[in-house]
Amino acid sequence: MQENPHIPKFVSVVAIGLGCIDLVRGFVQTIVLEYAALNIAGLDLSTSAATDLLRLMGAFGISNYITGAMLILLGWKARHLALTMLAVLPVAYGIGSIGIRANVASYVSSQANWGGVPMMMAYMAICVATFVSGTWIRHSRKRIEA
């Protein structure tokens, strides 16, 4: 496959780095799931919903393995697609966040502290910053070449 020379190499580095973070997140949310639920998310596992909460958190961990592998492969083999995915990820999380907020609005708020949120906000900021700067550099390089 011909690599797009206009897209800066740091896009690949960031995609691979975020992919590695996702693999760690997948590990935490599947292998050390109970610890993460209690100590990072702050979930109350003393209720009858504990099994459901753990299954849902574990399912999200499985998706982290998928996004981690995807970002690593795209960063390594298809930089132009990695750049696109760095925009798709925040959009997908944004849509999901809106849907979640709309659907939990009528329920009593939990006492969970969701300790992973600050890290995810940084993750999203890195995605957006890399996408914007990578796109800007790509367009600048195309203009210079033309």
Rosetta silent file (secondary structure, phi, psi, omega in degrees, C-alpha in Angstrom):
SEQUENCE: MQENPHIPKFVSVVAIGLGCIDLVRGFVQTIVLEYAALNIAGLDLSTSAATDLLRLMGAFGISNYITGAMLILLGWKARHLALTMLAVLPVAYGIGSIGIRANVASYVSSQANWGGVPMMMAYMAICVATFVSGTWIRHSRKRIEA
SCORE:     score description
SCORE:     0.000 S_00000001
   1 L     0.000  137.216  178.368    0.000    0.000    0.000 S_00000001
   2 L   -79.293  122.513  178.974    1.248    3.479   -0.891 S_00000001
   3 L   -82.573  139.829  178.421    1.545    5.637    2.244 S_00000001
   4 L   -72.341  113.007 -176.950    0.341    9.231    2.005 S_00000001
   5 L   -72.048  -12.756 -178.474    3.523   11.330    2.332 S_00000001
   6 L   -79.773  -23.220 -178.438    1.527   14.403    3.326 S_00000001
   7 L   -83.296  125.505 -176.743    0.326   12.968    6.643 S_00000001
   8 L   -65.305  149.943 -177.314    2.905   13.541    9.396 S_00000001
   9 L   -65.779  -24.983 -179.036    4.503   10.539   11.076 S_00000001
  10 H   -62.973  -21.599  175.933    3.447   11.704   14.535 S_00000001
  11 H   -61.505  -43.079  177.888   -0.099   10.603   13.620 S_00000001
  12 H   -65.326  -42.648 -179.320    1.146    7.015   13.550 S_00000001
  13 H   -61.528  -45.889  179.803    3.035    7.439   16.816 S_00000001
  14 H   -64.759  -45.006  179.892   -0.025    8.853   18.571 S_00000001
  15 H   -59.535  -44.638  179.379   -2.335    6.159   17.134 S_00000001
  16 H   -65.563  -41.633  177.706    0.015    3.402   18.283 S_00000001
  17 H   -61.671  -46.012  177.701    0.396    5.022   21.711 S_00000001
  18 H   -65.681  -34.806  176.217   -3.378    5.342   22.151 S_00000001
  19 H   -62.111  -40.788  177.452   -3.754    1.765   20.937 S_00000001
  20 H   -64.773  -39.628  176.541   -1.392    0.610   23.682 S_00000001
  21 H   -61.539  -42.348  178.652   -3.407    2.588   26.235 S_00000001
  22 H   -63.255  -36.976  177.271   -6.564    0.875   24.989 S_00000001
  23 H   -64.179  -39.347  176.571   -4.939   -2.535   25.412 S_00000001
  24 H   -65.330  -43.405  177.564   -4.107   -1.630   29.022 S_00000001
  25 H   -60.675  -40.565  177.292   -7.675   -0.393   29.538 S_00000001
  26 H   -60.867  -43.324  177.971   -8.949   -3.659   28.091 S_00000001
  27 H   -60.845  -47.129 -177.849   -6.788   -5.612   30.528 S_00000001
  28 H   -63.141  -40.099 -175.142   -7.964   -3.540   33.480 S_00000001
  29 H   -87.939    2.128  174.914  -11.638   -3.853   32.507 S_00000001
  30 H  -125.004  -50.880 -174.682  -11.521   -7.599   31.885 S_00000001
  31 L   -80.502  -43.478  176.837   -8.709   -9.286   33.821 S_00000001
  32 L  -109.828   44.239 -173.376   -8.698   -7.095   36.940 S_00000001
  33 H   -57.971  -50.509 -177.419  -12.357   -6.169   36.464 S_00000001
  34 H   -62.185  -43.282  177.305  -13.532   -6.332   40.078 S_00000001
  35 H   -58.824  -47.049 -178.838  -10.607   -4.206   41.277 S_00000001
  36 H   -63.558  -41.186 -179.770  -11.285   -1.618   38.552 S_00000001
  37 H   -62.981  -41.962 -178.442  -15.008   -1.554   39.283 S_00000001
  38 H   -78.232  -44.158 -168.887  -14.438   -0.977   42.991 S_00000001
  39 H  -100.295  -19.640  178.497  -11.337    1.223   42.982 S_00000001
  40 L  -107.033  -55.208  179.935  -11.425    3.170   39.724 S_00000001
  41 L   -76.706  -25.316 -179.686  -15.092    3.390   38.734 S_00000001
  42 L    70.438   34.214 -179.484  -16.246    3.304   42.347 S_00000001
  43 L   -76.429  148.321  175.900  -19.180    1.025   41.605 S_00000001
  44 L   -88.849  106.833 -178.010  -21.298   -0.396   44.425 S_00000001
  45 L   -96.957   14.726  179.220  -21.004   -4.162   44.008 S_00000001
  46 L   -91.107    2.515 -178.322  -23.067   -4.963   47.103 S_00000001
  47 L  -100.433  171.153  178.511  -26.343   -4.850   45.161 S_00000001
  48 L   -69.816  -13.835  179.419  -28.105   -7.467   43.075 S_00000001
  49 L   -86.054    1.116 -175.328  -27.034   -5.495   39.972 S_00000001
  50 H   -56.980  -45.198 -179.692  -23.329   -6.206   40.626 S_00000001
  51 H   -61.774  -42.128  178.809  -23.124   -9.040   38.088 S_00000001
  52 H   -63.931  -43.028  179.185  -24.783   -6.878   35.436 S_00000001
  53 H   -61.736  -43.977  179.889  -22.425   -3.974   36.163 S_00000001
  54 H   -66.245  -40.120  177.960  -19.374   -6.226   35.929 S_00000001
  55 H   -63.594  -43.379  179.693  -20.574   -7.807   32.683 S_00000001
  56 H   -65.331  -42.685  178.571  -21.193   -4.409   31.108 S_00000001
  57 H   -65.761  -39.114  177.129  -17.823   -3.083   32.240 S_00000001
  58 H   -64.736  -39.394  177.816  -16.151   -6.261   30.984 S_00000001
  59 H   -62.735  -38.195  177.129  -17.886   -5.941   27.618 S_00000001
  60 H   -66.230  -35.874  176.013  -16.514   -2.429   27.336 S_00000001
  61 H   -62.403  -38.278  177.103  -13.068   -3.828   28.147 S_00000001
  62 H   -61.424  -42.481  179.346  -13.404   -6.265   25.255 S_00000001
  63 H   -65.670  -26.702  176.084  -14.106   -3.340   22.917 S_00000001
  64 H   -67.799  -35.911  174.460  -10.929   -1.684   24.225 S_00000001
  65 H   -60.942  -40.911 -178.691   -8.912   -4.663   22.993 S_00000001
  66 H   -66.656  -49.048 -179.961  -10.502   -4.176   19.574 S_00000001
  67 H   -66.663  -33.941  177.837   -9.858   -0.420   19.379 S_00000001
  68 H   -62.872  -49.604  178.568   -6.353   -0.930   20.737 S_00000001
  69 H   -62.764  -40.453 -179.348   -5.450   -3.475   18.084 S_00000001
  70 H   -62.286  -47.397 -178.899   -7.140   -1.343   15.410 S_00000001
  71 H   -64.799  -39.470  178.593   -5.223    1.810   16.335 S_00000001
  72 H   -63.808  -47.313 -179.766   -1.903   -0.029   16.471 S_00000001
  73 H   -64.212  -42.465  179.178   -2.476   -1.650   13.078 S_00000001
  74 H   -66.743  -41.622  177.885   -3.669    1.578   11.467 S_00000001
  75 H   -63.446  -34.534 -177.300   -0.779    3.560   12.915 S_00000001
  76 H   -80.675  -41.233 -170.242    1.663    0.942   11.688 S_00000001
  77 H  -114.410  -19.843 -172.695    0.212    0.164    8.240 S_00000001
  78 L  -146.882   74.590 -175.296   -2.316    2.848    7.215 S_00000001
  79 H   -55.933  -38.132 -179.131   -1.539    6.332    8.553 S_00000001
  80 H   -63.976  -34.857  176.412   -4.291    7.961    6.491 S_00000001
  81 H   -75.849  -32.697  175.805   -6.875    5.698    8.143 S_00000001
  82 H   -61.494  -42.563  178.437   -5.325    6.291   11.569 S_00000001
  83 H   -59.558  -43.982  179.337   -5.842   10.031   11.035 S_00000001
  84 H   -63.530  -43.880 -178.681   -9.500    9.411   10.200 S_00000001
  85 H   -65.448  -27.563  177.637  -10.019    7.160   13.230 S_00000001
  86 H   -68.877  -17.220  171.960   -8.599    9.856   15.503 S_00000001
  87 H   -91.964  -36.944 -177.253  -11.639   11.928   14.474 S_00000001
  88 H   -65.283  -40.578 -176.975  -14.119    9.035   14.541 S_00000001
  89 H   -57.648  -52.979  179.114  -13.308    8.033   18.132 S_00000001
  90 H   -63.754  -34.699  177.472  -14.289   11.345   19.808 S_00000001
  91 H   -63.704  -45.661  179.875  -17.387   11.601   17.616 S_00000001
  92 H   -62.989  -44.484  177.929  -18.460    8.075   18.594 S_00000001
  93 H   -64.838  -36.465  177.632  -17.820    8.733   22.288 S_00000001
  94 H   -63.798  -46.647  177.810  -19.719   12.025   21.996 S_00000001
  95 H   -61.274  -45.003  178.525  -22.757   10.351   20.435 S_00000001
  96 H   -61.168  -41.230  179.667  -22.608    7.627   23.063 S_00000001
  97 H   -62.842  -42.150  177.721  -22.328   10.171   25.864 S_00000001
  98 H   -62.760  -45.350  178.933  -25.387   12.039   24.620 S_00000001
  99 H   -61.866  -42.935  179.428  -27.353    8.792   24.394 S_00000001
 100 H   -63.491  -48.377 -179.515  -26.301    7.699   27.871 S_00000001
 101 H   -59.282  -40.750  179.706  -27.176   11.071   29.414 S_00000001
 102 H   -65.249  -36.254 -175.658  -30.581   11.062   27.740 S_00000001
 103 H   -85.526  -20.900  178.807  -31.359    7.549   28.960 S_00000001
 104 H   -96.119   -4.263 -175.105  -30.154    7.906   32.567 S_00000001
 105 L   -57.903  -32.949 -176.358  -31.847   11.260   33.158 S_00000001
 106 L   -90.256    3.831 -179.837  -34.934    9.682   34.724 S_00000001
 107 L  -106.796  156.429  177.284  -32.960    7.461   37.126 S_00000001
 108 L   -67.041  136.351 -179.872  -31.495    8.227   40.524 S_00000001
 109 L   -66.741  143.024  178.998  -27.823    9.142   40.276 S_00000001
 110 L   -85.760  172.832  177.613  -25.363    6.554   41.534 S_00000001
 111 L   -94.555    5.060 -179.563  -22.538    7.136   43.971 S_00000001
 112 L   -62.281  142.464 -179.977  -19.917    5.910   41.473 S_00000001
 113 L   -96.650   -9.777  178.579  -17.026    8.326   41.003 S_00000001
 114 L    45.500   59.989 -176.249  -16.107    7.093   37.489 S_00000001
 115 L   -61.492  -13.901  178.731  -12.413    7.644   38.125 S_00000001
 116 L   -83.469   -8.617 -176.013  -11.472    6.868   34.532 S_00000001
 117 H   -60.405  -46.153 -179.903  -13.235    9.961   33.160 S_00000001
 118 H   -59.032  -38.980  178.442  -10.259   12.374   33.490 S_00000001
 119 H   -66.239  -38.713  179.220   -8.019    9.944   31.603 S_00000001
 120 H   -69.027  -33.443  176.674  -10.656    9.536   28.894 S_00000001
 121 H   -65.618  -40.447  176.362  -10.998   13.312   28.559 S_00000001
 122 H   -64.930  -42.196  177.715   -7.226   13.526   28.010 S_00000001
 123 H   -57.150  -47.667  179.693   -7.461   10.625   25.508 S_00000001
 124 H   -65.089  -40.518  178.452  -10.188   12.470   23.577 S_00000001
 125 H   -62.511  -39.695  177.477   -8.220   15.738   23.661 S_00000001
 126 H   -64.432  -42.406  177.258   -5.176   13.924   22.241 S_00000001
 127 H   -58.456  -50.719 -177.053   -7.347   12.433   19.477 S_00000001
 128 H   -64.159  -47.353 -178.734   -8.790   15.820   18.540 S_00000001
 129 H   -61.945  -41.199  179.545   -5.470   17.686   18.761 S_00000001
 130 H   -68.553  -41.809  178.273   -3.690   15.062   16.666 S_00000001
 131 H   -62.600  -47.462 -178.209   -6.469   14.967   14.080 S_00000001
 132 H   -63.841  -48.269 -178.421   -6.600   18.765   13.772 S_00000001
 133 H   -68.763  -39.426  178.148   -2.826   19.229   13.611 S_00000001
 134 H   -64.002  -40.455  178.063   -2.330   16.225   11.306 S_00000001
 135 H   -67.396  -42.420  179.046   -5.042   17.467    8.951 S_00000001
 136 H   -62.082  -45.360  178.885   -3.641   20.998    8.971 S_00000001
 137 H   -64.439  -42.140  178.286   -0.117   19.745    8.191 S_00000001
 138 H   -58.067  -47.403  179.864   -1.454   17.459    5.450 S_00000001
 139 H   -66.354  -37.609  178.048   -3.256   20.361    3.767 S_00000001
 140 H   -63.708  -43.558 -179.856   -0.208   22.632    4.162 S_00000001
 141 H   -66.252  -36.422  177.734    2.061   20.045    2.546 S_00000001
 142 H   -66.556  -40.151  179.202   -0.365   19.573   -0.330 S_00000001
 143 H   -65.607  -41.428 -179.801   -0.490   23.335   -0.961 S_00000001
 144 H   -64.253  -40.245 -178.611    3.310   23.614   -0.913 S_00000001
 145 H   -70.340  -30.665 -175.832    3.633   20.704   -3.345 S_00000001
 146 L   -73.671    0.000    0.000    0.997   22.116   -5.737 S_00000001
